[in-house]
């Protein structure tokens, strides 16, 4: 049996979000191993680890940021390289899991691409997957290997406790799918809960229509909490409806700031005071604006990596409340 003293933790990052990987490495007190990822003239990706990783427990950090296809392929290649270099275990650390919204068939002749990504990661050689705030809980069932699902709730809740009076808040779920998560926030903060009922026009991607509010928001400080902001159509429609129903102040919080155009313009012009996100995805200067605040997810990921490496419980980090 391998003793903890003889174990070796190796942290590797792709090119999508090196700043986050460096923050995680700093929290763990380790140095990132260079993967030497590069591209040939025709765009094919190649990597070669600087040092031997034989017998090591390797954690390959790669958030699936834009361009998502390149990010996924790059991670698969690094996993394959680690497997062929005789790593003892390989954990794919994916702060933002790509294709997560394609987790079921909503119409005929459609793929379930989230399952395809899960299959590819396992075929490449991943022994374990670690990710933050899946779009839906069923994605965990797409894998035949252990999956550690982390939540950004502790980071976002700490921010709310430090910057707002929980007794004056109303946590708002932007759709029915986020009610369970929003209810957990409301319970932890000791505040009320509301729900935005929305519909999506058939066969129209990135389009949402907010219909009405369930719950009392008139004259209240409302906090919309979602897992992802892509084009911001859903969240801004919800903000407009909250304002029309008398909300005094509106904050928007999300784990994954995808911010595809025209998200920044929509959020900047929306009736919101603050937009608070985590750094699971890189945000360049062109996607930052005055209302935006970015919180670090590195401590949560670092704690989870440490727990996996030491064979202790990841769920204990969240008091068992890291399931969707």
SULKA-V932480 format. One record per residue. N is the residue number from 1. RES is the residue in one small letter. NEAR is the number of other ideal C-beta (glycine too) atoms within 12 Angstrom. D_LAST is the distance of its C-alpha to the last C-alpha in Angstrom with 2 decimals. Layout:
N/RES/NEAR/D_LAST ; N/RES/NEAR/D_LAST
This chain:
1/x/6/34.12 ; 2/x/15/33.25 ; 3/x/9/33.64 ; 4/x/14/31.54 ; 5/x/7/34.79 ; 6/x/12/35.46 ; 7/x/20/32.08 ; 8/x/24/31.93 ; 9/x/32/28.94 ; 10/x/39/29.40 ; 11/x/42/27.42 ; 12/x/45/28.04 ; 13/x/41/27.02 ; 14/x/40/27.57 ; 15/x/30/29.20 ; 16/x/35/26.33 ; 17/x/36/25.47 ; 18/x/24/27.92 ; 19/x/27/27.72 ; 20/x/40/24.13 ; 21/x/39/25.17 ; 22/x/21/28.21 ; 23/x/29/26.29 ; 24/x/42/24.09 ; 25/x/29/27.34 ; 26/x/19/29.01 ; 27/x/22/26.39 ; 28/x/29/26.82 ; 29/x/14/30.57 ; 30/x/26/31.06 ; 31/x/18/32.69 ; 32/x/30/31.14 ; 33/x/33/32.86 ; 34/x/23/34.42 ; 35/x/35/33.33 ; 36/x/21/36.17 ; 37/x/31/34.27 ; 38/x/17/36.78 ; 39/x/16/37.67 ; 40/x/10/40.78 ; 41/x/7/42.87 ; 42/x/7/41.21 ; 43/x/13/37.66 ; 44/x/14/36.75 ; 45/x/27/34.67 ; 46/x/20/35.99 ; 47/x/33/35.01 ; 48/x/22/36.73 ; 49/x/33/35.61 ; 50/x/17/38.24 ; 51/x/19/38.33 ; 52/x/16/37.90 ; 53/x/33/34.39 ; 54/x/17/35.65 ; 55/x/18/33.82 ; 56/x/29/31.42 ; 57/x/32/27.65 ; 58/x/45/26.83 ; 59/x/47/23.83 ; 60/x/50/24.10 ; 61/x/50/22.48 ; 62/x/49/22.24 ; 63/x/45/20.04 ; 64/x/42/20.37 ; 65/x/37/22.42 ; 66/x/26/25.16 ; 67/x/15/26.95 ; 68/x/30/23.82 ; 69/x/21/25.97 ; 70/x/23/28.07 ; 71/x/35/25.16 ; 72/x/36/23.69 ; 73/x/30/27.21 ; 74/x/39/28.10 ; 75/x/48/25.25 ; 76/x/36/26.14 ; 77/x/34/29.74 ; 78/x/48/29.03 ; 79/x/42/27.07 ; 80/x/30/30.03 ; 81/x/31/32.47 ; 82/x/38/30.79 ; 83/x/27/30.82 ; 84/x/19/34.49 ; 85/x/28/35.26 ; 86/x/18/34.30 ; 87/x/33/31.26 ; 88/x/25/30.12 ; 89/x/33/26.40 ; 90/x/39/24.62 ; 91/x/42/21.16 ; 92/x/49/20.01 ; 93/x/49/18.50 ; 94/x/52/16.98 ; 95/x/47/15.85 ; 96/x/48/15.38 ; 97/x/46/14.82 ; 98/x/42/17.51 ; 99/x/30/17.53 ; 100/x/41/13.74 ; 101/x/31/14.65 ; 102/x/26/16.83 ; 103/x/29/14.26 ; 104/x/22/16.29 ; 105/x/13/19.81 ; 106/x/16/20.33 ; 107/x/14/24.08 ; 108/x/7/26.62 ; 109/x/7/27.64 ; 110/x/17/24.50 ; 111/x/18/22.87 ; 112/x/24/19.34 ; 113/x/26/19.75 ; 114/x/36/16.37 ; 115/x/27/17.46 ; 116/x/23/20.87 ; 117/x/38/19.72 ; 118/x/35/17.97 ; 119/x/22/21.29 ; 120/x/28/23.35 ; 121/x/43/21.72 ; 122/x/26/22.34 ; 123/x/18/25.81 ; 124/x/29/26.72 ; 125/x/30/26.17 ; 126/x/37/22.83 ; 127/x/28/22.11 ; 128/x/35/18.68 ; 129/x/43/16.13 ; 130/x/44/14.52 ; 131/x/49/12.57 ; 132/x/47/11.00 ; 133/x/42/8.18 ; 134/x/42/8.07 ; 135/x/36/8.99 ; 136/x/28/6.90 ; 137/x/25/5.06 ; 138/x/22/8.66 ; 139/x/34/10.24 ; 140/x/28/9.85 ; 141/x/20/12.11 ; 142/x/31/14.64 ; 143/x/30/15.88 ; 144/x/17/18.40 ; 145/x/25/18.20 ; 146/x/23/15.94 ; 147/x/36/12.91 ; 148/x/38/11.87 ; 149/x/38/8.71 ; 150/x/43/9.85 ; 151/x/38/8.97 ; 152/x/42/11.98 ; 153/x/41/11.64 ; 154/x/31/14.60 ; 155/x/35/16.78 ; 156/x/42/16.29 ; 157/x/34/16.66 ; 158/x/23/19.75 ; 159/x/28/21.17 ; 160/x/33/20.92 ; 161/x/21/22.50 ; 162/x/15/25.25 ; 163/x/22/26.03 ; 164/x/28/25.52 ; 165/x/17/26.19 ; 166/x/24/22.96 ; 167/x/15/25.17 ; 168/x/22/26.12 ; 169/x/36/22.70 ; 170/x/42/20.76 ; 171/x/44/17.16 ; 172/x/48/16.89 ; 173/x/38/14.09 ; 174/x/40/15.83 ; 175/x/33/14.77 ; 176/x/18/13.32 ; 177/x/28/10.17 ; 178/x/36/9.26 ; 179/x/25/10.54 ; 180/x/25/7.71 ; 181/x/40/7.13 ; 182/x/38/10.94 ; 183/x/24/11.62 ; 184/x/28/10.27 ; 185/x/39/12.59 ; 186/x/31/15.29 ; 187/x/18/15.28 ; 188/x/26/15.62 ; 189/x/31/18.28 ; 190/x/18/19.99 ; 191/x/31/20.28 ; 192/x/27/20.04 ; 193/x/33/17.55 ; 194/x/38/18.57 ; 195/x/35/17.42 ; 196/x/44/19.11 ; 197/x/24/19.80 ; 198/x/31/20.40 ; 199/x/17/21.79 ; 200/x/23/22.37 ; 201/x/12/25.87 ; 202/x/10/26.07 ; 203/x/11/26.44 ; 204/x/14/26.23 ; 205/x/18/23.84 ; 206/x/24/22.81 ; 207/x/19/24.21 ; 208/x/29/22.60 ; 209/x/21/24.44 ; 210/x/31/23.35 ; 211/x/20/25.01 ; 212/x/19/24.73 ; 213/x/32/23.05 ; 214/x/24/21.73 ; 215/x/27/22.52 ; 216/x/19/25.30 ; 217/x/33/25.49 ; 218/x/17/29.29 ; 219/x/15/30.62 ; 220/x/30/27.28 ; 221/x/32/25.53 ; 222/x/46/22.41 ; 223/x/47/19.51 ; 224/x/53/17.47 ; 225/x/51/14.13 ; 226/x/43/12.62 ; 227/x/43/11.08 ; 228/x/41/14.46 ; 229/x/42/18.04 ; 230/x/33/20.20 ; 231/x/25/23.35 ; 232/x/41/22.25 ; 233/x/34/23.41 ; 234/x/39/20.39 ; 235/x/46/20.19 ; 236/x/38/24.00 ; 237/x/33/24.41 ; 238/x/46/22.10 ; 239/x/39/24.18 ; 240/x/28/27.37 ; 241/x/35/26.36 ; 242/x/42/25.44 ; 243/x/28/28.81 ; 244/x/19/30.61 ; 245/x/28/29.26 ; 246/x/20/30.70 ; 247/x/34/28.01 ; 248/x/19/30.06 ; 249/x/27/27.91 ; 250/x/41/24.82 ; 251/x/40/22.62 ; 252/x/43/20.05 ; 253/x/48/17.31 ; 254/x/48/15.17 ; 255/x/42/13.95 ; 256/x/41/15.78 ; 257/x/45/19.31 ; 258/x/37/20.52 ; 259/x/35/23.31 ; 260/x/25/25.10 ; 261/x/17/28.35 ; 262/x/18/28.96 ; 263/x/36/25.89 ; 264/x/30/27.97 ; 265/x/18/30.71 ; 266/x/30/28.46 ; 267/x/40/26.68 ; 268/x/21/30.07 ; 269/x/18/31.59 ; 270/x/33/28.76 ; 271/x/30/29.22 ; 272/x/36/26.89 ; 273/x/27/28.06 ; 274/x/31/25.50 ; 275/x/40/22.95 ; 276/x/35/20.89 ; 277/x/45/18.97 ; 278/x/44/18.32 ; 279/x/38/20.44 ; 280/x/48/18.10 ; 281/x/39/20.69 ; 282/x/34/24.43 ; 283/x/32/26.02 ; 284/x/15/29.76 ; 285/x/9/32.31 ; 286/x/12/32.29 ; 287/x/27/28.67 ; 288/x/21/29.17 ; 289/x/25/30.57 ; 290/x/13/31.70 ; 291/x/24/28.65 ; 292/x/31/26.24 ; 293/x/28/24.96 ; 294/x/34/23.17 ; 295/x/33/21.38 ; 296/x/27/21.24 ; 297/x/42/18.12 ; 298/x/34/20.64 ; 299/x/26/20.57 ; 300/x/41/16.89 ; 301/x/46/17.47 ; 302/x/34/20.82 ; 303/x/29/19.62 ; 304/x/42/17.18 ; 305/x/40/20.12 ; 306/x/32/22.40 ; 307/x/27/20.32 ; 308/x/34/20.18 ; 309/x/32/23.89 ; 310/x/20/24.80 ; 311/x/17/22.86 ; 312/x/16/21.04 ; 313/x/17/17.49 ; 314/x/35/14.88 ; 315/x/21/12.49 ; 316/x/16/15.51 ; 317/x/27/15.39 ; 318/x/28/12.41 ; 319/x/16/13.66 ; 320/x/13/11.04 ; 321/x/23/8.29 ; 322/x/32/6.73 ; 323/x/25/3.79 ; 324/x/30/0.00
